[in-house]
Amino acid sequence: MSKQDEHKNPIPTVDAIIDNNSQVLFIKRIKEPFEVKWYFQGGFIKMGETVEETDLYVK
């Protein structure tokens, strides 16, 4: 069973695509899972927040 299969209670997240003059920002993970993979900037949605509010601190 993979680590992804272990999550039976998923936690919502949001990712932001940051475009700067046709250049897109990616983040390289430094921790497991998926260490050294490239991702969009993102984070967990806190209790009581909307997706739009979460996006404000992700940027």
N, C-alpha and C positions, 0 to 999 in steps of 0.2 A: 504494500500500500504506500503510495507517495504521500508527501506532506500535504499536497493539495487535497487529497482524498480524506485526510484526517479532519478537515474543517466542516463540522456538521452545523455550526451556527455562524454563517458568514457575517462579516462586518462590512457595511457599505463604505466605499471609498470614492474619491473623485480624482481625476487626472486633468492637468492643464496642458494644452498645446500652446507653447509660447513661440510666436513667429516674429522674428526681427529681420526685416528686409529679406524675406525668403530663406532665412536660416532658422532652423528649429532647434530648441534647447532640449537635450536629453541628459538624464542623470545616470551615472554609473553606480550600481549598487555595490556597497562594500561589506554587506552582511548577508548571511543566509536568510531566507532561501533565495536562490538564483543569484548568488554572489557573482560579481563582475559582468552582469548582464546590463544592457542599456534600456532605460525606460523614460517615459514622460514624467515630469515632476508631478507628484501626487501626495495624497494623504488620506487619513481616515476622517469620516464625517462624525463630528462630535454630537452627543445627545442634544437635541433641541435646535441644531443648526440646519439651515437649508443648504442645498448643493451650492448655490451662489455665494453664500457666506463662507463656506469652506474654501472655495476657489480664491477668495481674497487673501487668505494667509498662505495658500500654496504658492502664489506668485511671489 
